[in-house]
Amino acid sequence: MSLTKLGSELFREKRWSVLGYLSSGALAYLSPGILFAFSAYLLAKSALKPGILTLGVAIGSVRFFAVARGASLYGERLVGHSLVLEYAARVRVELFRALANVVPHRLFPGVFAELTASLNGDVEETQAFLLRVLEPLVASGVSLVVAIAVATSFSVSFGVVTALGAVVMAVSIPLLGYVIATRSSRSNQSVRASAYRSASSVSDTFSERRLLGSDDFLLDRLRADTRRFAQTQVSIGMFSGVVALIEAVALVLTVSATLYLGVKEVASHRLGSVYVAVVPFLLLGVFEGLLTVAVELSKVATFKVSKDRLNSMLSFKKRSLDRNPSELPGHGPVEITLTDVTFSYPSSEKPVLKGVSFIVPRGEHLLVTGPSGSGKSTLASLIMGGWLPNRGEITIDGVPTSELSEEEIARHISYLGPEPYVFEASIEANLRIASPKATDAELMEVIDQVGLLSWYLSRGGSLGSKISMRQNSLSSGEMQRLSIARVLLRGAKTVLLDEPTANLDGENEKIIVGLINDLFLGATMVAISHSEIFRSMFLCDRYVELSDGRILG
Amino acid sequence: MQGGGDIKAEKTSPPLDMRILQGGRAKAAFVAVALLEALQAAFLVLSALQIGEVFQDVVIDHKIATALQATWLFALFFGLRLLIVKAADVASLRYGAYVAERFRSRLLSSAKDSDISESELGFLSTDGLTYVVTYVQRLVPSLTASFTVTPLLILFVFFHGVLYFVEILVGLAVLPVLMIVIGQATKDKAAQKLEATVSLNALYLDTLRGVGVLNSFNKAELQVKSISRSASELKKTTLSVLQIAFASGVALDTLVSIVVAIVAVSIGIRLNDGGLSLGAGAAVLFVTPEIFLPIRTAALQFHASQDAVAVLDRIDSHDPNNSLTFFGKGSSQACLDKLDPLVGRVAIPYLVFDSFGFEVPERSIYVDLTTSLEIGEWLGVTGASGSGKTSFLRAITGEIPFHGRLRLAGSDGDLHNILQEIAYLPSRPGFFDGTLRENLSLYRGDCSEKEIHEALELVELSYMKFRLLDRVLPSGVNFSSGERQRLALARVILSRRSLVLLDEPTSHLDPKVEAEVVRVLREATKESVTVVVTHSPHVASECDQVVVFSEGKCHLRS
């Protein structure tokens, strides 16, 4: 899926709306010119004291165009925004789908955080491009063609001058503006990125930075970066100003040239004197719309960067399967085996796991320990099917993970990672992610089981209470308990725990380990942890220690 | 939620936010733009007269030579006029940059002391302020033109005939009435819808951030439907606001077009009667749309200005001089007395808590502590999660207000100076975009290579010695959480500050390493006093005194 593909899909479905949008846009660009030209004609005609009928028609037309201008403007904006918002909505849905393909087992949390941070701005950048650059260019292009045709119908020389003016104003100058804007916007992008990085440095180190006193170099850096950003912005503004100025000069020259030609044509009796101002006034109206388009072209460069980022996100795919995915028979606990598994991430040559083999028989509990960086979390991603081993094989109930989809694996193995997430929603909704059909009583039971009952009561004792990470409704320990509650609620038969107690304190950690021991008694379990308490309390049948990607002993 | 909406609805912002007139050069710039606008109006009148001349010469008098001359003059005057318009635009751009610069320095000085989120700080200091520049750049020319160009042109029309004058005045009078009616209709609805839009947007981002959890439960695809629903809801609410905004813009536009049409028609009728020369009529027609243009543009900007005004409000709200939410001004500083003379005692207490405490009413925590620590001593802080342990540290750094007294020997008791004696290791240590070396020497820029190597060895990160010039990504994402914790420990060791605050220093460490690290830390903090929040029994057993937090209170255990 890409932005272009989504766009052409939308166009196919809403062809008439798109055409309506563009034609009302063209009308909106044309109508002030027509209104102006008609008024000029009316004046000249009136001065010659015509019959009342001619005057009446002229008066009616002027009013008609006044209203038509309003209507087409309204139509253009409304239909345009409706289309573009629809497009943005579809892009958002597809982005969610694409990210769902790679999170959490294939994308590093840091990368994910960076992507979601830029996402909203990128979608908005796309909307601005469609509304303020693409459509105005197309619509003013159409209105220019009409203007050239009208001018030519009066005299060929009018047509030539108009076409010349149109090429200069709608093509040459905007192109010049675009080239300048692209260059300065590109440097603007890097300055902006560096300002954002400085801002994140400043707020990330808030606790430490407050203690720095007067030599707060991070703040100084942010100050310098944002100043540089502002300066680039101003110089982009100046460039746009220059472009707009050249546009204005071209406008004056074209309009004056047609006026001059008009006078000449009247003098040589090739044109009725009442038409002398029709073409110049038409152009005055039509070209005025173009003045803003050239300035908006600086947006193209920023849009390009956003477009590339969105397209790269949209291209995220699930791990591909060579053939039709197999299904795991049964619903009970599974057996997991690793045979001589060696793995390195696509971007690096250094193997993270080297020849790892072990077996977790059905219903048994395996503990994996090892220092940080020994490959424990990578092991979890591999078991969940996010990646395939470079060498060796991982099987679940005898079926290699290469033949299983990630969904199928997730259906049988419940994963609990180190970073809990709480949605900005009710307690109930946060739990029912695991089991939509769970009854209130079941929800209460798991809340009690993970030791969240007193927290629940302090939240007003209602399942409908809103909670969120932003408002610190839960401590990090409470958040992880909620995640564990989700796994419990799901009635998982096989559980993969990746540092599940990293955020819990000693007392709570003991309770949780106890619960895991009690509640997942018959389940197959792989627990990854380096916590001493976890290691000493977790009832395991087998024990594996990883060091630098190998199993020790 | 209701509150936010109400505030927006009550506030009827004037078309010109007075804050952009603050500062010495701002007023001068405003006047300069106004003068340029008046000048361009004069040239507009001159070019209108030339257009009229062309008409008169060609259609009525058949004087081609004069008509051609008038054409040249028209080109000259009209060109000059556009030149001046663009000059006014550039002047406004500079003016906008000046206003933005003032607000930028205000924002950055508040960023020093208040905890602004990274996305907000990043946005406000860059794109947010660009909104402000754009706002000034677009609003000021049209606004100044409304009270220079418009009267001038009306005067011009007046000389040509009272009838058009009246017609245009009626149009001008209807304009504000129309704006008020539309404004009234927009106000409440826009505020409501804005709120809905913001919350729907947040919902989308929230779902997206939690996509990992949804995926683990195979619920991501199910959520597509609700994402799709919220996205189309977003579309619907945005559109309904836009409908009004566009309708008002278009109503203004149509009104202007109709007034122009009426003027054109009445000129036509008078020409037909022979009551007016064609030249004069054409000149009046030429200037009529321009009379309304500034007001129309200003009115359109009025709708678009909300973003910029929101940015200014936001920056104001972060300014500690404007709000009392943060420490320093009202609360903590007042609590910090001058240091008592502590001479003459046998053991000099280094850090004294004198009825020191703080409150977290929503968690019913009320803490009150009196004790003193000597140099080299450790104070352990334990208790269940959520019992107030971390708040205790935040009270010491003045991040939340406290009562009682906190005294540190050697400092003069001023909170600002105490802060410079503190080295703090938060449970999520902060890292910034820079080299590893810069990150390690955060507190003390003049650390020697040797000191850094020693500190890295102490926290068992010897292999980092060769990576000191490596770049650290924002938030330190290119290091594992264990490495980050140890790097932050090394940073504290390198700080050589006299009050060390540690929040769960060993939670990401392997147990074997923990004992070693605690030993090292005790060694490294011989010259300081240390307050350590921990749940590790081992760390607690190493402390000289332990404060236990439970059920909203704390008690001391030696």
Interface residues (C-beta under 8 A of the other chain):
Chain A: L35 S39 A40 L42 L43 A44 K45 S46 A47 L48 K49 P50 L55 A58 I59 V62 R63 F65 A66 V67 R69 G70 A71 L73 Y74 R77 L78 H81 S82 L85 E86 A88 A89 R90 R92 V93 L95 F96 R97 L99 A100 V103 P104 F108 P109 G110 V111 F112 A113 E114 T116 A117 L119 N120 G121 R192 A195 Y196 R197 S198 A199 S200 S201 V202 S203 D204 T205 F206 S207 E208 R209 R210 L211 L212 G213 D215 D216 F217 L218 L219 L222 R223 T226 R227 F229 A230 Q233 V234 G237 M238 G241 A244 L245 A248 V249 L251 V252 L253 V255 S256 L259 Y260 G262 V263 K264 V266 A267 S273 V274 V276 A277 P371 S372 G373 E407 A410 R411 S414 Y415 L416 G417 P418 P420 Y421 V422 F423 E424 A425 I433 A434 W455 S458 S468 S475 S476 G477 E478 S483 R486 R490 A502 L504 D505 G506 E507 N508 E509 H530 S531 E532 R535
Chain B: I51 V54 F55 D57 V58 V59 I60 H62 I64 A67 L68 T71 W72 F74 A75 F78 G79 L82 L83 V85 K86 D89 V90 L93 R94 A97 A100 E101 R104 S105 L108 A111 K112 D113 D115 I116 S117 E118 S119 L121 G122 S125 T126 D127 L129 T130 V133 Q137 N201 A202 L203 Y204 L205 D206 T207 L208 R209 G210 V211 G212 V213 L214 N215 S216 F217 N218 K219 A220 E221 Q223 V224 I227 S228 A231 S232 L234 K235 T238 L239 L242 Q243 F246 A247 G249 V250 A251 D253 T254 S257 I258 V260 A261 A264 V265 I267 G268 I269 L271 N272 G274 L278 G281 A282 L285 R363 A384 S385 G386 T397 E399 H416 L419 Q420 I422 A423 Y424 P426 P429 G430 F431 F432 D433 G434 L442 Y443 G445 L473 P474 S475 V477 N478 S480 S481 G482 E483 R491 R497 S507 H508 D510 P511 V513 E514 H535 S536 P537
